[in-house]
Amino acid sequence: MERLDGTVALVTGASSGFGEAIARSLAAHGATVALVARRRDRLEQLACDIEERAGAALAIGADITQRSEAVAAVQETVDRLGRIDTVVNNAGVMFVDPVEHALLEEWDRMVAVNVNGLLNVAHASLPHLLQAAQQEPRRVADMVNISSVAGIKTGAGVSVYSLTKYGVGAFSESLRQEVAERHVRVSVIEPGSARTELRSHLRAAVQARGRARGSVERLEPDDIADTVAYIVTRPRRVAVNEVVIRPTEQQE
Ligand code: NDP
């Protein structure tokens, strides 16, 4: 496992769930972390926590669905921290419902955050990753995109969430091929059910249907943070392209 000292990581959706755990973990491995999300108060609290543990972090409030805000977040990271070696495109929202009952605003939000938000950050940060890959200390850079098991396997009720996450997988693989020879590693993680705030945005009736189906012991945010840390601390020659990580009891 290689240390990340002297590198800078940008994590979207760092105000809760996976993103918060990923940011803490990358900071513990030595990276200076740019924390991006809309809830600036939470980001500032997290930056304080990281700094109390001798890490370094910068809170950047941004709605990544707005291209100008995504571009500004990347630019602020480079202006204030000097470079970007690692980008974790983690921000995402999930709404589930059969197509015939769906709220179109929920579809729009999933496409806006999970697809357009990710594309805005990926495009703005790519030149900086390509540059970091040519420099010390690592001479390799990483983009880690958080998809979902719903991005490799779909089912009733998850149509548009799945659509966005299949898109993340396709984009990641195409970009991987474009930049592999220049030592930018593009990875995709497909988590199963985890204990975060993601489901708290579901309407009450949808949450109740989920509970009625029974529950497994879910993944914790640290399980995903460990996976990201594993990927980005591999030696320069090793690219972990894709990881599917489910709770042990999750069948589908
Ligand atoms: P959370 O709801 O806890 O976190 C979502 C994060 O996304 C928050 O930090 C939120 O911050 C951020 N976000 C949402 N909209 C925007 C926006 N417009 N601009 C910037 N940031 C935004 O959920 P998780 O941690 O579970 O989700 C993280 C990722 O993991 C998502 O992509 C999700 O699809 C994926 N995933 C989750 C699974 C699970 O079971 N939990 C399973 C598989 C995949 P803020 O509101 O402050 O902007």
Boltz pocket constraint, residues with backbone or C-beta under 6 A from the ligand:
constraints:
  - pocket:
      binder: B
      contacts: [[A, 12], [A, 13], [A, 14], [A, 15], [A, 16], [A, 17], [A, 18], [A, 19], [A, 36], [A, 37], [A, 38], [A, 39], [A, 40], [A, 62], [A, 63], [A, 64], [A, 65], [A, 89], [A, 90], [A, 91], [A, 92], [A, 93], [A, 94], [A, 113], [A, 117], [A, 146], [A, 147], [A, 148], [A, 149], [A, 190], [A, 191], [A, 192], [A, 193], [A, 194], [A, 195], [A, 196], [A, 197], [A, 198], [A, 199]]
      max_distance: 6.0
